[in-house]
Amino acid sequence: MLKTLKVNNFTVFDNVEFEFSPGLNVIVGENGAGKTHVLKLGYLFSRAWPDLTSERLAVNNDRVESYLEKRLADLFQVNDLSALLKFRSKGGASIEAHMSWLVSSTKIPMPWKVEIQQRGHKTKLSVLEFTLDVMYARERGASFPHQVLVPSKEIVSLFNGFIGIYDKYKNFPLDVSYRDLVAAMSTLELRDSPSLMSNAVQRMQGLLDGELKLEKGELVFERRDGSLMGIPLMAEGYRKLAMLIYLLRYGVIERGATLFWDEPESNLNPAALKLLAEALYTLANSDVQVVVATHSLFLLREFEILQTRSLHDRSSALPCRYFGLGRQENNGSVTVSQGADVADINPLILLDENLLQSDRYMAAESLHDRD
């Protein structure tokens, strides 16, 4: 689970800190404010220890630094880490992430502290702090759940043959999170239905009138009557719903994991987005940490409605955290406002723009009436 993230002189950030909830986390902000960067950094450190301990190799400082350097470059699609240093910043960048794993009812802390320094013509990543406790937990037989990042572009239509193409070509136009997701989906279906399959997920299945399946290594959509439909014929938004159902049914999303999702609202109509919001909220209330970056005021309001309803039943109240990213007019630096309620976000760029649109609409109507 991701607990805190501190970022200094990295991409668009001067010096910011995020404190995450173990339940639902929602990040809003204008384009270019760094929402996707926050997701990628959280995902990077959430995956680091499971990846490093998945092979029976010694975990030492050199291997950790090599892993983080490559993953950062692949996630942000840069050839040199110097491109990730904030423009005109003096010195290097630093990133701190505090994680925790629950192993046999015991929380194991995972502190990370990383610096990126430019030395002459070379840029060096140095790991200043990490712990080996997780490696020892793995040696004692502990297993760690998948950490999942769902990027903004849907992956269902790209699934078949994606890994082969990605691995073949240099400077592939999509970052490594797409490959990670395809690799995670290339698995066997569970024998028993996972407990995370909520009523909202079942209603999404009814809306789709079928489900995704993996057959002979290829993704297909099977209707309820047993007939197959070509994935390109599916509406793009519905591919996202089908993918979430698939991730749950195949056990890719597990209890104890963190699900990062960038712009889940893309190409979804309000009725479908309402179901998705309910499904994500239910997951966040079922020991899955959910971190969402969105431009959608509709999605934000749906989360608010669900949170308000849950407050009437204290036994099901979900810890939520909202983050607003905004740019300072004088220097373009990104500021972060955060709190347990949407009202704590200042400025709430989504609401501001919707109010401005209402003003423009009323002004246009007034001109129409004059004519």
PyMOL commands that set and color helices and strands:
alter all, ss='L'
color gray80, all
select helices_A, chain A and resi 35-52+61-76+81-84+133-139+156-158+162-168+176-185+199-208+231-233+236-249+270-284+297-311+314-316+342-344+349-370
alter helices_A, ss='H'
color red, helices_A
select strands_A, chain A and resi 2-10+13-19+24-29+93-103+106-119+122-129+148-150+210-215+218-223+228-229+258-262+289-294+320-327+334-339
alter strands_A, ss='S'
color yellow, strands_A
deselect
rebuild
show_as cartoon
